[in-house]
Amino acid sequence: MSESRAAHDAASPGVLTRFADRLPLTGATPRISLGEGSTPLVPAPSLEQITGAARVWLKLEFCNPTGSFKDRGMVVAVAKAIEAGYEAVLCASTGNTSASAAAYAARQGLRVYVLVPGGAVAQGKLAQAVAHGARILAVEGSFDDALQLARAVTERRSIALVNSVNPFRIAGQQTAAWEIVDALGDAPQIHCMPVGNAGNITAYWRGYRDSYDRGDAKQLPQMFGFQAAGAAPLVTGRPVQHPQTFATAIRIGNPASWQGAVAARDESGGDIVAVTDAQIRAAYEHLARAEGVFAEPAAAASVAGLLALHDHGMELAGRQVVCVISGAGLKDPEAALQIQPDRRDVPATLEGIEAALD
Ligand SMILES: *Cc1c(COP(=O)(O)O)cnc(C)c1O
């Protein structure tokens, strides 16, 4: 390895290098990386003021290379697929899993197939899959249909399934919890996140427990997961046939990691709560306007949920809260452009510009 290459790897080592001793790697696992992980944990002063929490931290997972947390698990799943000799990977996706799979596969020279529910994927995510050269199979059905087909076809063919039913995805996604414990010196008391297929809440809970078992964390958080009201099977206790929400990343009616989500909720003394699209949209706009954080709608469900807990009278004074901001606002420009813009047409003159200022 040349010196400049080594310096580059040290600058942005990625999770396989940073957490090599805690992930299920062998000497034969290639240490691939797009510089994922090590995302910022920033305070949200306006949310502290509203809720009275001692600190509200935003874990900015959209700072991962493809703009969502999916990269943490995908890098492990793709590395293990290469180790096992696969030359192709496949996933079903509401968008971000396909963007991530497409990027890592492109970098490693693997073929990549993505099964997306027709018409239900945000434009930015589709753009990524197109740009990275994925073969896109637009399935005439829901995400849940696509995942079932993805499982079936990868059983018949020598293609690695890289959905979160692949245990290496969950293993890699634990790294976000480890980073939070690293940054805070302990786990927070309250952890808030969106829940769709429920792989990520399963991973965070496993990650926090692992930090606790190692003595890195002295406490475990209460885990609060938030589903969109039109796609809330874990709240109602039964699968939803036709899930509906503008937060397409969590538009899932039958989560693959159902048991993991229920365990995280029950073992941590937390809850899984529904938030309406109106609550998600309000949180989405608040994050952008008051915190300067442009998240995609599903990511704003963390904050919608925290505000709902506060509205329901939960005592947050003195508490450390972490909200996972799971994906980037630019993924879904259509959601942003539904906001009435503050826009005027002005003549190309100094007077025209000055007249339009406050
Ligand atoms: C995938 C995703 C989720 C949901 O995560 P699950 O592991 O499916 O519960 C939430 N937000 C964003 C932005 C996502 O991409």
The ligand as a Tripos MOL2 file, in Angstrom:
@<TRIPOS>MOLECULE
LIG
   15    15     1     0     0
SMALL
NO_CHARGES

@<TRIPOS>ATOM
      1 C1        -34.3770    2.0790    6.5410 C.3       1 LIG1
      2 C2        -34.7520    3.3740    7.1560 C.ar      1 LIG1
      3 C3        -35.5230    3.4650    8.3160 C.ar      1 LIG1
      4 C4        -36.1080    2.2640    8.9910 C.3       1 LIG1
      5 O1        -35.1350    1.4020    9.5130 O.3       1 LIG1
      6 P1        -35.5200   -0.1130    9.8310 P.3       1 LIG1
      7 O2        -34.2630   -0.7690   10.1820 O.co2     1 LIG1
      8 O3        -36.1290   -0.6430    8.5480 O.co2     1 LIG1
      9 O4        -36.5350   -0.0780   10.9250 O.co2     1 LIG1
     10 C5        -35.7530    4.7040    8.8610 C.ar      1 LIG1
     11 N1        -35.2820    5.8250    8.2870 N.ar      1 LIG1
     12 C6        -34.5520    5.7760    7.1480 C.ar      1 LIG1
     13 C7        -34.0800    7.0550    6.5580 C.3       1 LIG1
     14 C8        -34.2660    4.5610    6.5640 C.ar      1 LIG1
     15 O5        -33.5440    4.5260    5.4330 O.3       1 LIG1
@<TRIPOS>BOND
     1     1     2 1
     2     2     3 ar
     3     2    14 ar
     4     3     4 1
     5     3    10 ar
     6     4     5 1
     7     5     6 1
     8     6     7 2
     9     6     8 1
    10     6     9 1
    11    10    11 ar
    12    11    12 ar
    13    12    13 1
    14    12    14 ar
    15    14    15 1
@<TRIPOS>SUBSTRUCTURE
     1 LIG1         1 GROUP 0 **** ****
